Structures are given as C-alpha cells and as structure tokens.
Amino acid sequence: MKPMMVLVLSAALSSMAFGAGLEKSQLHGEYLEARTADVYTGPCFANAEVNLMGDLAVFGWRVDKGTFEGVNLDGLGVVGVVKASGTLGDVNSNAYPVKAVLIVDEKAGPEQRMALRKFARRMSGDLLQDVVKVVYAPIDLTVKDNNIHGGVASLKAGALAEIRTRALGNGDHICTNEEVWYRPLTKVDHAMPAYSLANSYQGDGLGTKWRSPEKRSAFIGSFQLND
C-alpha cells in the first residue's frame, strides 16, 4: 500500500504545481453591441424581421482594469463584427456558420494583442470561432457617467465600425407590448437595451458593409471575469 500512497501523493503534488503555474484572469469593464434587428420589441416586429434581418452585428469590450492570463489589459478594447447565416439569437433556427472580423486595440503591445484576442474568444464563444480577418485600429468605448442604465454610449473602432446609442423612451414603444426579445450576444454581468443612433461596419472581410441606424437594437452592459 505504501508505494500506492506515494504515487497518489506525487500525482496530487504535480497537479497542484501545474495549477499554480496557470496564470489567473481577473478583469472588468463595459460592453456595447448593436445588431441589424430590434432586440427590444414586440412579436409583430420580431416576426417581421426574423430570418430576414439580424444576421449582422458589432460588439465590443473595454477593459477598465484587470488581467487576462496574467497580461495587463487596463484601458484596452477589442471589437467583434459578425455575419451569421440567420437571425442571431433566434431560438427556433440556427444562425451558424458565422464569419467574424476581429478589431484589436492598436495601443496594445504584442502580448496584449494576443491576450485581447483570446479574451474576446472566451467571452463570445462560438461567435468568434471563424475569424476571417484581424485588424488593428484605435478603439474608443464610452458609457456616459459609467451608467449603463442611462442608455448613452458609443463605440468607435477606427473608420471600420461604430455604435452610438440613447436611452429608450416612451416614443419607442410602438406595439405597447415590447420586451427584451433577444439576449446579449456575449457573456455579461448586466445589460440594458438601448436605441441605436448609429450601427455600422465599413470594413472588409465579411463580403458586406452596413449602416443600420435608428433601431431598438443595442445593449449596453458590464462584464467581469474571475478565474
């Protein structure tokens, strides 16, 4: 029995040493997304758009503070742009395959750029499974007063992608039975729907460009990741 106990103890110590060697991730910040279909809507509008719109989206993160796998990402951002095969978030159909372009903050150093790419993949899952192009550009994501409930936010990734939002108001309740029809595309702690004043992608890689303003198609959120 003694050799077996030694073997078990050795395996346990090796496992602990391996775990201790893994870099931890602990970070938090703001998130913004906009699609080409309403996310806050009633069944009349949702049924009119499903499988016809909502296959295109821009979403991005700004790290307020923290590290991903040991790499400091304070103040840096990363943006995903996707073209799906159907309406994103529709539970009755499959939006895959999805092609994506990733826009990484040009301020990031080589190690930070790789960490931002891995972070975006971690937070968005299969949405960024097929990245056809990676671009480096200045990224500016701002939530007014750091208040996601205020509804005012903006995201600009160079001349490639842009989102600007305002809060939803009474005039945006057209059917009078609106609700959050689709959930945010990525992992968030909390998110609020907002009205898109601008939602555009003017880059290459997806075979299409778009401008889809003046829709109830945005989410403003916060995120945190703790490993």
C-alpha positions in Angstrom: 0.0 0.0 0.0 2.9 2.4 0.7 4.1 2.6 -2.9 0.5 3.4 -4.0 0.2 6.1 -1.4 3.4 7.7 -2.6 2.2 7.5 -6.2 -1.1 9.2 -5.3 0.7 11.9 -3.3 3.1 12.5 -6.2 0.2 12.9 -8.6 -1.6 15.3 -6.3 1.5 17.5 -5.9 2.1 17.5 -9.6 -1.5 18.6 -10.2 -1.1 21.4 -7.6 2.1 22.6 -9.2 0.5 22.7 -12.6 -2.4 24.6 -11.3 -0.1 27.1 -9.6 1.6 27.7 -12.9 -1.5 28.7 -14.7 -2.0 32.5 -15.0 -5.2 33.9 -13.5 -7.7 36.2 -15.2 -9.4 38.9 -13.3 -10.9 41.9 -15.1 -14.0 44.0 -15.5 -15.3 46.7 -17.8 -18.0 47.9 -20.2 -19.7 46.2 -23.2 -21.7 47.5 -26.1 -23.4 45.8 -29.0 -25.8 46.6 -31.9 -27.5 44.3 -34.4 -29.5 44.8 -37.6 -32.7 43.6 -35.9 -34.5 45.0 -32.9 -33.6 43.4 -29.6 -36.3 45.3 -27.6 -39.5 44.8 -29.5 -42.9 43.1 -29.7 -43.9 40.0 -31.6 -45.3 41.9 -34.5 -41.9 43.5 -35.3 -39.8 40.4 -34.3 -41.8 38.1 -36.5 -41.4 40.5 -39.4 -37.6 40.6 -39.0 -36.7 37.0 -38.2 -34.7 35.2 -40.9 -34.7 38.5 -42.9 -32.6 40.7 -40.6 -30.4 40.5 -37.5 -27.7 38.4 -39.1 -25.1 41.3 -38.8 -23.7 42.7 -35.5 -21.0 44.7 -34.0 -20.0 44.2 -30.3 -17.1 45.3 -28.2 -15.5 45.4 -24.8 -13.4 48.0 -22.9 -11.4 46.6 -20.0 -11.5 49.1 -17.2 -9.0 47.2 -15.1 -7.5 43.8 -14.9 -5.5 41.0 -16.4 -6.2 38.1 -18.7 -4.0 35.0 -18.2 -1.5 37.3 -16.4 -1.4 40.0 -19.1 -2.5 43.5 -18.0 -5.3 44.9 -20.2 -6.1 48.1 -18.4 -7.9 50.6 -20.7 -7.7 48.4 -23.8 -10.5 47.4 -26.1 -11.4 44.7 -28.7 -14.3 44.6 -31.1 -16.0 41.7 -32.9 -18.0 42.1 -36.2 -20.0 39.1 -37.4 -22.1 38.0 -40.3 -24.3 35.0 -39.5 -26.4 32.6 -41.6 -29.6 33.7 -39.9 -31.0 35.9 -37.2 -28.7 36.0 -34.2 -30.4 34.9 -31.1 -33.4 33.2 -32.7 -34.1 30.1 -30.6 -36.1 28.5 -33.4 -33.3 28.4 -36.0 -29.5 28.0 -36.3 -27.6 31.2 -37.2 -24.4 29.2 -37.8 -22.0 29.2 -39.6 -20.9 32.7 -38.5 -17.9 34.6 -40.0 -16.2 37.2 -38.0 -13.7 40.1 -38.2 -11.8 41.0 -35.0 -10.6 44.5 -34.4 -7.9 44.8 -31.8 -6.8 47.9 -30.0 -3.8 49.3 -31.8 -2.4 50.6 -28.5 -1.9 47.1 -27.3 1.6 45.5 -27.3 2.2 42.1 -28.9 1.5 40.2 -25.8 -1.6 42.3 -25.0 -2.9 41.8 -28.6 -2.8 38.1 -28.2 -4.5 38.3 -24.8 -7.3 40.5 -26.2 -7.9 38.0 -29.0 -8.1 35.1 -26.5 -10.3 37.2 -24.2 -12.8 38.0 -26.9 -13.0 34.4 -27.9 -13.5 33.4 -24.3 -16.4 35.9 -23.8 -18.2 35.3 -27.1 -17.8 31.5 -27.5 -18.7 30.2 -31.0 -19.4 33.7 -32.4 -15.7 34.2 -33.0 -14.9 30.6 -34.0 -14.3 31.5 -37.6 -12.3 34.8 -37.6 -11.5 35.6 -41.3 -9.6 38.8 -40.6 -7.8 40.5 -37.7 -7.4 44.3 -37.9 -5.6 46.7 -35.5 -7.2 50.1 -35.0 -7.9 52.7 -32.3 -10.8 51.7 -30.2 -12.9 54.1 -28.0 -15.8 52.7 -26.0 -17.5 55.1 -23.7 -20.6 54.8 -21.4 -21.8 58.2 -20.2 -21.2 58.6 -16.5 -20.3 54.8 -16.4 -24.1 54.3 -16.1 -25.4 51.5 -18.3 -28.9 52.4 -17.2 -28.6 55.9 -18.8 -28.6 54.4 -22.3 -26.0 56.8 -23.7 -22.9 55.0 -25.0 -20.6 55.0 -28.0 -18.1 52.6 -29.7 -15.7 53.6 -32.4 -13.1 51.3 -34.0 -11.1 53.5 -36.3 -13.1 54.1 -39.5 -14.3 50.5 -39.5 -17.1 50.2 -37.0 -19.3 52.5 -35.0 -22.2 52.3 -32.5 -23.9 55.2 -30.8 -26.9 54.9 -28.5 -29.5 56.7 -26.5 -32.0 55.6 -23.9 -35.2 54.0 -24.9 -38.2 56.3 -24.4 -42.0 56.2 -24.5 -42.0 57.0 -28.2 -40.1 53.8 -28.8 -43.0 51.6 -27.6 -44.8 51.2 -30.8 -46.7 47.9 -30.1 -47.1 48.8 -26.4 -46.1 45.2 -25.5 -42.4 45.5 -26.1 -39.9 43.4 -24.2 -36.3 42.2 -24.4 -36.8 39.7 -27.3 -33.2 38.7 -27.7 -30.5 38.4 -25.1 -27.0 39.9 -25.4 -24.6 38.1 -27.8 -21.8 37.6 -25.2 -21.4 36.9 -21.5 -22.3 40.0 -19.4 -23.0 40.6 -15.8 -25.8 43.0 -16.5 -27.2 44.7 -19.7 -29.8 47.2 -20.7 -31.4 47.6 -24.1 -30.9 50.9 -25.9 -31.7 52.7 -29.1 -29.1 52.7 -31.8 -28.5 56.1 -33.4 -25.6 54.5 -35.4 -24.7 50.9 -36.1 -22.2 50.5 -39.0 -19.4 48.4 -40.4 -17.4 49.7 -43.3 -14.5 47.2 -43.4 -13.6 44.2 -45.5 -13.7 40.5 -44.8 -17.4 39.7 -44.5 -18.5 40.4 -48.1 -20.9 43.1 -46.9 -20.9 46.5 -45.2 -23.8 48.1 -43.5 -25.4 51.1 -41.8 -28.4 50.2 -39.7 -29.3 53.3 -37.6 -32.5 54.2 -35.7 -33.4 50.8 -34.3 -34.1 49.4 -30.9 -31.1 47.1 -31.5 -28.4 47.8 -28.9 -27.3 46.5 -25.5 -25.1 48.4 -23.0 -23.6 46.2 -20.4 -20.9 45.5 -17.9 -18.8 42.4 -17.6 -16.3 40.8 -15.2 -14.2 37.7 -15.4 -12.7 36.0 -12.4 -10.8 32.7 -12.7 
